[in-house]
Amino acid sequence: MQNGVIYDELGNPQNLVAKTPIVINKTLTTQNTEYSQVLPAGTKCFTLQARTATDIKLCFTALASDTTYITLKSGSSYNEEGIDVSNKTLYMQAASDGVVIEIVAWV
C-alpha cells in the first residue's frame, strides 16, 4: 500500500471501495453437512453470523469444512475488509439443523 492505495502484483491500483450492501440468508438445513455460498462479483468486504445460537465451521476450500476450518462460536461474527473476494466461495457447517447464516457482502 502506498499513499492509501493498494496495488496488485503487477503494480496496478486496486479499487477496494465498496458502495452497495447485498444481504444473503443461507439456510444450512442439515447439521454437520457442508454448504457453500459464492460471494457476489465485486465483493470488497463481508460479514457473516448465524441467526441462531450455534457454532459454525467456516472454511475457504471445498470438502474441508470438517478438517481445515475456523470456528465461529455461538453469538460471534466473522468479517473481512479491504480485500477483493469477488466470486470467492465460503464453505460452512452448523452444529444444528436449520441454521440460517446471515451474510452481508459489500460490492
Summary of the structure (lengths in Angstrom):
residues: 107
radius of gyration: 15.0
end to end distance: 20.5
largest distance: 47.5
contacts: 288
relative contact order: 0.36
helix: 0%
strand: 46%
